[in-house]
Amino acid sequence: MADAIVSVFLEKLLNTLAEEGLYVTKFREQFEKLQTELQLMQCFLKDADRLKRKNDTINKVLAVLRELIYEAEDILADCQLQSRDDALFSNGCLTCISPPVLHFKHQNGKRINEIIGEITQIKQNIQSLLGGALLFQPNAINGKDQMPRWSSQVYDHTMVVGLEADTKKIKDWLFEAASEGKQEILAIGVVGMGGLGKTTIAQKVFNIEKEIDDHFDRRMWVSVSQTFTEEQIMRSMLRNLGDASVGDDANELLKKINQYLLGKRYLIVMDDVWGEDVAWWRRISQGLPKGNGSCVIITTRNERVSRKMGVKETRIHRPKFLNKDYSWLLFQKIAFAASEGQCIYPDLEDVGKEIVDKCEGLPLAIKAVGGMMLCKASYYHEWRRIADHFRDELAENDDSVMASLQLSYDELPPYLKSCFLSFSLYPEDCVITKQQVVHWWIGEGFVRLRSGRSSTDAGEDCFSGLINRCLIEVVDKTYNGTILTCKMHDMVRELVIKIAKDDAFSVTNKTNCRHSGITNNMDRKQLTANPKLRGLVSTTKSGEVNKIESSTAKKLSEFRYLRVLDVSKSIFELPIGSLLFHIGSLHHLTYLSLSNTHPLIELPASLEKLTNLQILDLSYCQNLRTLPHNLITLNKLKVLDVSNCGSLECLPKGLGRLSNLEVLLGFRPARSSHGCRIGELRNLTRLRILGLHLTHADEVEENEVNAMANLRDLENLSISCFDSHGSDLTSKLDKLYPPQQLYELSLKFYPGKMSPAWLNPIALPLLKYLSISSGNLANVNQNFWGYNNIVWKIQGLMLESLSDLELEWPMLQEAMQSLRIVNVSWCPELVSFPIDDVGFRGGVWIKG
């Protein structure tokens, strides 16, 4: 990933040189020379990952280059910091000749020259190894290489082909179990090699909503990793049953599961079972209720595993490889998603089929190369180059899945390689929140900013780039398709861990890696012995928490060059404010997450020293009572999340000074002038996403009702009135007009019986997605239906837990003619909606 490290460094260098800080300017000539040397190497570095696998000398040289670039980046960061400090505390020219400053200038100037010399020597060594200088042409694009062709999700990731017979066969076996009336759990095995689609088949069966929902009273999906414990399996089963099981004694877990399932017909999927020692399953299955036609589906690569778990020969399903037609069909649906899954380029069909044939009918390999080609230009010479590289990769590695994944990684743009390697920190089968990784990427500078795009938008683009290349899989989405969580296939994870280890991105047994995960079983000694860390990220699985010792917590403030610190979902022995008392010494920190930590009552006072902080996540800190006033001095802050902080009454006065804020969640306006009033929103002109929490009428004065009207960049607005008081709030909400260009709106716990006057297609002409959940809403304002043929442009609508709302489907269709998806549940008064059980669990309508 040398190209990725160089790309990130050059991006930072260009931005820093443009800022012209005092000490950066003093070293400008040296930094510009370093920039030139690295740009000369960029053409070679594009192929470096491929070349180093074949040449150990190149591999060693690139390892040295990697360390030099990291060191240069640290010097650059120190220069920025020194420039800032001098600007704050300068006392004329005396500062420039003080002993510490002279020492700083001498040491860093000397070391930059040494780094330049060593990089020049590396360039010459590689030139000799490869036999010529042609590889070292200046990069014509000079850091301005094009953004990915697709910066959003462009095809349905749940789409499969050729599996209809597989799913029908297993579904029939499930339904037969009930009719047979046997007093045992029917075991079904799905057995085959990695990448064949075993999990996909099980998911298709598990998610046949209506049929499976009607047939089984309870459903549980358990991902069985290679390193699991019996307790983890049982806790996962309980979470599927709606029980967090936090604090429960391990010896009582199976009894609780039995109680939940007693008298019920249930379906369990044990996905991706590896080890042949299945004593754990025998103990669990013995404690489960029998009869009623209950079933377990086991997916595994090892047929012996399925047999030991009780699967009979007649109930083992062995998926077949996709035939040529299905293989080409799947490839087309991904690679040619822009043309509705059809190859419209005759010159690409033959070379495309050549690429597909090399995948040998394995769906994972086909999806990987399809996602890669989706992001490539539709030119024959480019496709021919990929086909030739695929052939070469297969000559080195006859595993078509791993060869296709390696090729996909090699072809990633440099900035996406670092993003991809971040997934190496997470444990097997971990469900990962998109927000966490995007914030991490922004914090470390992996995300590239172009043409004035916001950093949060650019981070979303990087995430979509990996999704569209089929390198990560979607797990949860909102009603409108926004991705919330993802996971990584175990074979992709195998590759990413290998690369991350080779490139010292993250590895568990060395002290020169730059990133580490925070888990319950992390090695504190190894953690504290690694001074080069840039990122510490909580990688705990869903439903679990970290327990961090005080001695470890105090060490977190000692990693001088730390850019990212995420200790979310963690329990500390002492109040976090005292444990992180010295956090202000982390001068380079750009992303800090204390989300869902305990006990957090107040933030450490030294927070004000984190002048480079861009993202601060304090969500779900239920005991957090106040935020320090000096928060308003963090003028680089782009994301502030204080959502679901139940004890936090308001934000500090002067928050409107944070003019770079793009995302503000959980904003509670102050009821007096001692905190941040809603009127300060007028100054936050870069806001894109805003989450408001309003509970009292005096939180909005008459002269503040237009606070959001001129927020021209605001796209997503959420208003929650949970636990609101007094009827006067409704009249204030009626006047609190959002900006006209709003794209997505969410209303939660709306206290009024009638919808606000501004909820109409004239006031919100660009609104595409509307969600209304909980509250007292019974009718919509007459303006809601439009006027003089002006109708809504809404494409997605969600109505949830609105027991009094009366709406008729024909009228809604007339007013919302662009509707594509409607999600409804717990709304008993809706009339003639094309969704069953709208008053109960409801469902989804999708326009055909």
N, C-alpha and C positions, 0 to 999 in steps of 0.2 A: 504493500500500500504506500510505497514511497511517493508515488504520484499524488496520492490523496494528501499526505502530510505536506508536501511541497505546495500543492494547490491551496490548502488552508493557510499556510504561512504567507504565501504571496498575496492572498486576499487581505490578510491582516496588515501586511507591510504596505500595500498600496493605500489602504484606508488611513494608516497611521502617518504615512508621509504626507498625505493630503491635509491632515490636521496641523502639521508643522509645530509640534510641541518643541520646547526648548532643547531638550537633550536628543530628541530624534533628529532635529535640525543639525545639531553639532556632529552627529554621526551620519548625516544624510549621504555623504559621498560613499562611505563604506557600505551602508545599507543598499544604496543603488547599485553598487558593484556586485553585492551578493545577489540582488534581484536579477541582474543581467546573467550571472553565472547559472542561476537556477532556471531561468527562462530558456537558456540555451540547451538545458538538459530535458526540458519537458517532452519533446518529441520522443526521446528515448524512453522516458519514464512511462509513457503510455503503454509500452509493451514490457515494462520491467517485471511485472508479476508473472508473465508467461516465461520470460527469459531466465529468471532466477531459479525456476523449478528445474531447469536443464543445466544450469551452470552454477556450481557451488561457490565459485569465486565471486561471481556477480552477486550472489545472495549475501555473501559476507560484506562486500563493498556497500551494498544498499543498506545493510544493518548499521554500518558506520555512518552513512549519509543520514539515515533516520535520526540517530542520536544528535548529530550536528544541527539538524534543522530544529529539533525540539529545543536545544540549547539556545540557538539563535532567537527562537520565538520567546524564550524566557527573558533574554536580554532586551528584546524589543519591548516586552511588557514592563520590565523594570525602568526602561527609559521613559515610557509613558507615565509611569507612576512618579518618577523623579521630577518630570516636567510639571506635573500637576501639583506636587508638593511645593516646588519652587514658586509656582504661580500664586499659591495660597499664602506662603510664608516668606516670600522674597523681601530682602531688605537692601535693595539696590545691588550694586555689583559685589558687595561683601559676600553674598551667598555663593557667588560663582567661584570665589577663591578660598572658601572654607575647606579645611582638610578632608572632611567626609566627601564633599563634592569632587574635589580634585582626585581623590582616590577612586571614586566611582567612574569618573571620566577616563582615568588612566587604565584601570582594570578592564573595563568594558570595551574601550577602544582597542586595546591590545588583543583581547579575546576575539572580537569581531574580525580583525585582520587574520588571526590564526585560523578561524573558521573558513574564511574566504580562501585562504591558501590550501586548506585541507580539501575543500570542495573542488577547487581547481584541479588538484592532484587526482581526486576521484574521477573527475571527468576525463582526464587524460588516461587513467588506467582502464576505464571502460572503453575508451576509444581504441586503445591498443588491443583489448580483448576481442572487440568486434571487428577490428580491421578497417577502420576508416572513420572519418569525421562526418559522414553524410547524415548520421542520426542526430547530430547536434546543430540543427537549424533553429534560429530564433522562432519561437512560437508566434505565428502570424496573428493569432487572436489575442495575445497578450492578456490572458486572464479574462477575456470576454467571450469565451466559448458559449455556444448557444445553450439555452435552457432546454430541459427535456421536451420532447414532442408532446407528451401528455402529462399535464400537471394536475390531473384529477382522475378519479376512478372512471374507467371508460367501458367496463364490461361487467357482467354479473358473475361474481366470484363463486357463486353456488352452482353455477352451470356445470353439468356433466354430460357426457355422451356415452352411449353403448352400455349403460348399466341398468337398463329397465328390467332385463331378465334377472339380473342379480338381486335387485331389491324385491321383485315380486316373489322370487323363490324364498327369501328369508321371511318376508311378510306372511306368506302362506304358512310357513313353519310356526310362526308366532301364533297365528290364529288357530292352527290345528291343536296346539298345546291345550287350549281351553276346552275344546271338544273332547279330547282324549280323557280328561278328568284324572290324570295321574297325580299322586300325592308326592310330587317332587318338583324341583325347579328344572325346567327344560333348558339344556345348555346347547348353544349354537356356536360353532366356530367359523370364523372367516380367516382363512390361512393363505399366506402368499408372501413373496419377497417385498422388500421395501420399495415404495413408489408405485405399487400396483393398484392402489385405490381402496385398500381394505377399510380404512377409517371413513373414506368418502361414502362407501356403500353403507356402512353402519349408520352414518349421519343421515343419509337419505331415508333409511327406514325409521330411525329415531324421530325424525322431523316430519313424518307424514302426519301433520297436525291432527286433522279430524279423525282419521281412522285409528291412529295409535292412542290419541286422547280418549276416544270413546271406549277403546278396548282395555286400556290399562288405567288403574287408579293412580299409580305413582310411576314416575320415570326417573332414573338416575344414570348420569353419564360420568364415569370415572376414568381419568387418564392415568394409566399405571406406568410411571417412569421406570428407568433402569435402576434408579436408586430411590426406593420408596420404603416406607414402614407400614406395618399393618394399621397402626393408629392413623396415619395420614389417609389411608384408603377409607377407613370408617368415618373420619371427619369429613372427607369429601362426599361420602354418601349422605351424611346428615345435612350438609349444605345444600345438596340437591333436594332434600326434603324440607328446606326452609328453616333449618336449625343451625345457627352459627357455631354451636357447641363450644364456644369460648369458655374456658374455665372448667369444663366437664372433666371428670376423672376418666382416664383412658379405659379403666376396667368397666365403666358403665356405658360406654359408647354402643356396644353391640345390643345391649338391652334396650336402649333408646330406639335404635333402628328397628328392632323387633316390634316395639310398641307402635311405631309409626306405620308399620306395614301389616300388622295383624288384621286378618280378615280382608286384606286388599290384594288385588292382582297387580303385580308390579313387573317392570322391565328394567334390568340393569345392563349397561354396556361397560365392560372392562376392556378399555382400548389400549392396544399396544403392549401386551404382556410379553416379557422377555424371558425371565428366569424359569428354569424347570422345577425349582423348589416352590411348590404351590401350597405348602402347608398353611399359609396365611388364608388362602381361599377356602380350604377345608374347614378351618375354624370359623370363618365368617359365615359360610353357607350353612353350617350346622346350626347357627344361631338365628337363621332367617325363617319366617313362617313358610310352610310348604303348601302345595296345592293351589287351587284357584287359577291354574294356567299361567303362573308366573314364569318368567324367562330371564336368562342371562345370555348376552351376546359377547363373545370373546374374540378380539382381533389380535393376531400374533403372526410372526414370521416362522414360528417353530410349531410344527404339527404335534410334536410330543407334548408341548405345553397345553394345547387344547384338549388332548386326550386325558392328561392328568387332571384337568379341571372338570372332567366329567362329560366331555363332548363325545357322542357316539359317531361312528363312521358315517351313518346315514344323515347326520346333521352337521357335517363339515362342508363348507362351501369354499371352493378354490377358484377365485376370480381368474379369468383368462386375460392374456394380453389383448389390447385393442387391435382389431384388424386394420389393414391399410386405410380403408374407407373411413372408419371411425377416427383413426389417428389423424388423418388429414382434416376431417371435420372439426375435431377439437382444436387443432392448430389454427385453422382458419378463423374460428370464433374468437380467438385471442389475438393473433397476429394482425388480423384484418378487422378488428372491432370497429374501426372508424368507418368501414364500408359494410356494416351490418353482417360481419362474419363471412364475407365473400371476397375471394381473390379477384380483384379487378385489374390486375397487372399481368398480362399474359407472359411477359418475360420472367416473372418471378415464380411461376407455378412449378416449373421443373426443378429449379434449385431449392424451392421451398419443400417440395416432396423429398428431395435428396436429404435435406436436413431432418425431416420427420422420420424417414426410414432409419436413420441412425439412432433414433430413440427407442426402436425395437418394441413399440406398442406399450411403453410404460407411461401412464398418464402424467406422473410428476415430471418426467424428462420433457414430455411434449409441452406441458404448461410452462416450464422454465424457458425453453427456447422460443415458444410462442410469445411470452411476455417480453423477452429480449428483442425479438424482431418487431414487436409493436412499437418499440422505442427507437427503431432504426429508420433511416431514410429508405424510401421505396425505390432504390436504385439497384440494378442488377449487380454492379461491381461490389457494392457493399454487402449484399447477400452472398455473393460468391466468396468474398473474403471470410465471412462467418462460417460458411460451409467448409472451407479449407481448414480453418482453425479447429472446427469441431472434429474433422477427420484426424488432425494431428493430436488432439487431446485424447481421442479414443485409442490412438496408437500407443499412448503412454498409460492409459487407464481404460480397461475394457468394460468398466461399469458405466453404462450409458447414462444412468441418472447422475452419478457423481461427475462424469465428464460434462454433462449439460449444465450442471450447477456451477462448476468451475469456470466454464466458458461464460456463463451469465455474470459471474463476479468480475472476470477479466474485462468484460465489455462495459462495466458500469462506469459512468463519469466519475472522475476522482472524488468529487464532493460526496457522492453517494456511497463510496466505499467505506468511509469513516462511519457514516450513518448505519450501514449494514453491519459493520463489526461491533457496534454497540450492543447488538442482540446476543453477543457471546457471553455477556455477564449473567444472563437470566437462566434459571434452572430449567430442566427439561419439562415440557408440557406447561410452562408458565403462561398464564394469560396476562398480557402486557398492555397497559393503558397507552393509547396514542399520545395523550397529553404529556406523559412523563418523558417519553423518548424525544418528542418534538422540542420540549423545553430543554432537555439535555443538549440536543444538537445546536440549538440557538446559543446556549450558554458557552459551548466550546468553540463556536465559530465554524462548525461544519456547514451551516446553512449559508448559502451565498445570496447576497442582496443585489438585485439588478433593477434598473429602471424605476427606482423609487418604491419597489414593492416592500410591504411591511415584513418584518422578520417572521411574524407568526404565519403569514401567508406563505412565505418561502419555505418555512418548516413543514407546512401541510403539503406543499408540492413535493418535497423530498420523501415524505411518507407515502404519498400516492405513487411516486416513482418506484418504490420497492414493492408496493402492492401490485401495481400493473405488471411488474416483472415476475410476479408469482414467487417472490423470495420470502414474503411473509403472508400469512393467511388471516382473513377477516374472521373475527369471532362474534362481536356484538356491534349492532348498528342502531341508530335511532330510526324513528318512523320515516324520516326523509332521506335515509341512506347515509347519513354522516357516521363515519366509522368511529367507534369508541375504544374497542380493544382488538388485539391481534395475538397471534401466536406463530410459532415457527415449526415447520415439519422437522422431525428428528434427523432426517438426512441432510437438510439444509443447515440445521444446527451443528451437525457433525463437521460440515465444511467450515462454517463460520468460526467455530472454536479452534480448528486447526490453523486457519489463517491468522486469527487473533493471537495465537500462541507464537507462531513464526515471526510475527511483526511486533511482538511485545506490546500489543494493544491491551490485552488483558490475559493474565495467566496466573494460576494459583500457586505456583511453586518457584517464582523468581521475584527478585526485588527491583527489577528494572522496568516493570510494566507501568502503564500510565493510568489504568482504570481498574477499579475493583468494586465488587458488589457487596452490599451490606446485608448479611443474613445472620441467623441465629448461630450458625456453626462456623462463622468466619474466624480465621486465625489472627488473634489480636497482635501477636508478636510479629507475624509476617506483615501485617498491615502497617504497624508502626515502624518497621524496618525499611519501608519503601518511601524514600523522600521525594520521588519523582511523580507522585500521583497527581493527576489533573482532574480526575472524576471519581467521586465516591457516590454510588447510587444504590438505593434500597431495591433489592430484587426479590423480596418476599412474595410468595404465591398468594393468590386471592384467599381471603379468610384467615390468613395467618399474620402474626405480628413478630417484629424483632424485639428481643430483649437485650438492651445494650448496657453493659457495665459502665459504671462511672469512670473508671480508669481509661476505658476505650473512648468514651465520649469526650473527655478532656483532651485526648490526643488529636481529635479531629481538627482542632484549631492550629495544629503545628505543621500542616502540609502547605508550605509556603506558596507553591504555584497552583494550588487547587482552584479550578474554575467552576466546578460543579459539586455541590454538596446536597444530596437528597437523602434525608433520614426519615422519610415518610413511613407510616405504619410501624412506629417503634415505641416501645415503652422504656423509659429511663428510670434509674433508681432514685435520682434526685431531680428537682425542678430544672428544666432545660435551660432556663435563663441563667442559672448559676454555672451549669456544666459548660455552656458555650460562652462564658464570660469574655474570653479572649478571641471570639470569632472575628472581631474587627481587624485582627492581624492578617486575615486572609484577603489581602488587598486586591487580588486578581479575581475574586469570586464574582461570578456573573449570574449564577442560578442557585438559589437556596430554597429547599423545600422542607418544611417542618409539618407538612400535612399529616393529619391524623396521628399526632404524637401526644404523649402523655408522660408526666404532667407539664403542660405548657400554660403558665398563667400570665407571664409577661415576657417580652422579648429582651434579650441582653442589650444593655445601653450602648455597647460598642458597635451595634449594628450601623450607626451613622457613619462609621469609617469605611463601610463597603460601598465606596463611591462608584465602582464599576458594576454594581448589581443591576441586572436587567429583569430578572424574574424572581418574584417572592411569592411562594405558595404556602399559605397558612390555613388552607381549607380543612374543615372537620376538626378544628382544635376547639372542642366544646368548652374548655375551661379558660380560654384566652379572654381576658377582661378588657384589655386596653392595648392600643398601639402607641409607641413613643412618638412624640411630636417631631422628633428629628427625622422621621420617615420621609417627610416632605422635602428633605434635602437630597434624596437619592434621585437626582434628575435624569439618570439614564434608565430608570425603571420603565419597562414596557408592559409587564404583566404583574398584576396584583390580585391575588385570589384569597378572599376572606369569606368565601361561601361556607354555610353551615357551621358558623362559629356562634353557637347559641348564647354565649355570655357576653359577646362583644356588642356594645350598645351603639357605637358610632366610630367613624374614622377621624383622624386628627384634622383640625382646622388648617387650611392652606393646602389641602391635597390637590387643588386646582393648579398648583405650580408644577405638578408632574406632567408637563406638556407632552412628553414622549409616550405616555400610556396608550397602549393599543387594546389591552384587555383589562377590564375591571369587573370582578365578580364578587357578589355578596355585599354590595354597597348599601349601607344603612345610613340614610341622612340623619344628621343630628337634629334634635328637637329644640335646641337652643343655639346661641352663637358661640358656645364653647367648643363645638365640634364642627366637622365638615358639613355644611348645608348642601342641599341638592343643587342650589344655584351655582356652586363651583364647577359643576359639570360643563358649564358653558366654555370653560377654558381648556377642557380636554378634547381638543379638536381632532386628535388622531385616533380617538376611540373607534374600534371596530366591533368589539363585543362588550356588552354591558349587562350585568345582572343586578337588578334593583330589589331590595327588600323593604317594603313599606308597610308599616303597621299602625301609624297614627296620622291624623289629618294635619297636625301642626308640623309634620316633617316636610310639608310643601306649603309655602306661603303663596299668596296670590301673585306676587311679583316673581315667583320662581317656576310657574307652570310651563314656561317656555324654555326651561333649562336645556332640553334635548333638541329643540327644534332646529338648531343650526349645526348639529353634529353631522357634517356631510359625509364622513367616512363610516358612520355607524351602520352596520349590516345586520347585526344579530342583537335583539333586545329580549331580555327575560324579566318579567315583573312578578314577584311573589308577594302575596299578602298573608302569608301564614301567620296565624296568631294575631290577626289585626283586631283593633279595638275602635268602636264607635262608627256610626253611620256616616259621619262627615267625610271619612276617607274616600268614599265612593264618589262624592261630588268633586273632590280634588283630582281623583284619577280621571274623571271625565274631561278635565281640562288639560291634563298632562300629555300634550301631543308629542308623539315621536316624530323623527325626521321623515320626510316623504320617501326617501330612497331606501327605507328599511326592506331587508330581504327576508328575514326570518323573525317571527314574533312568538313568544311563549307567555301565556297568562296562567298563573297558578294561584289557587285559593282566592279568586276574585270575589270580593265581598258583595258586589251589587247584584240585583235581580236582572237588571237590564245591561246589555253590553255598553261599553263606553262609546260616546258619540263619534270619536275619531276612528273607531274600528269599521272602516268602510273603504271601498275601492277608490274613492276620490282622494281621501287623505293619505292612503297607502297604495299608490298605483303600481309599485314594483314588488309588492309582497308576494313571495313564492311559497312560503311555508308558515302555517298557523297551527299552534298547539294551545288548547285550552283544557286545563285539568283541575279538578276539585273546585270547591267554592259554591256560591249561591246562584250562579247564572241560570236564569229560567227562560229569558227571551232575548232576542237580538234587536237592537235599535233599527228603526225603519231604514236609516241610511246604509245599513249593512248590505241591503239588497241592491245597491247601486242606483244610478239615476241617468236617464237619457242614454240608454245603451252602454253606459260605462259599467263594466263588470270586473270581477276579481281576476287577477292573473295567477291565483293560487294554484299550485300543482300538488301540494301535499297538505293534508288536514288530519289532525289528531284530536279526538274528543274523549276525555277519560274522567270517570267518577263525577259526572254531572247529573245528579239524580233528578233535578227539576227542569233541565233544559228541554224545550220543545222545538223541534225542527222537523220539516218534511223534506224527504229526499228529492222530490221533483223540483221544489223551489231552490234547494241548495245547488242542484245541478245547473239550473238556469243561471244562477248568480256566479257560479264557479265553473265555467265551461272548459277550463284548462286542467281540471282535476285529473291526476294520474293515480293517486293513492290516498285511501282514507282508512284510518285506524281508529276503531271505536270500541270502548268497553265501559261497562257499568253506567250506561246512559239509558234508562228504561223508557223515557218519554219520547225517544226519537221514533219517527213514523216512516215506514216503508223503506228503510235503509237496506241495501242489498248485502247485509251482513247478519248472520245468525247470532242470536243471543246477545243483542246489543245491550240489554239490561244486565247481563252477567259478564262472562269473560270476553264476549265479543270476538272480533277478528279483524281481518284486513280485506279491503276491496281494492283491486288493482284493475285499472282500465285495460280492457283487452285490445 
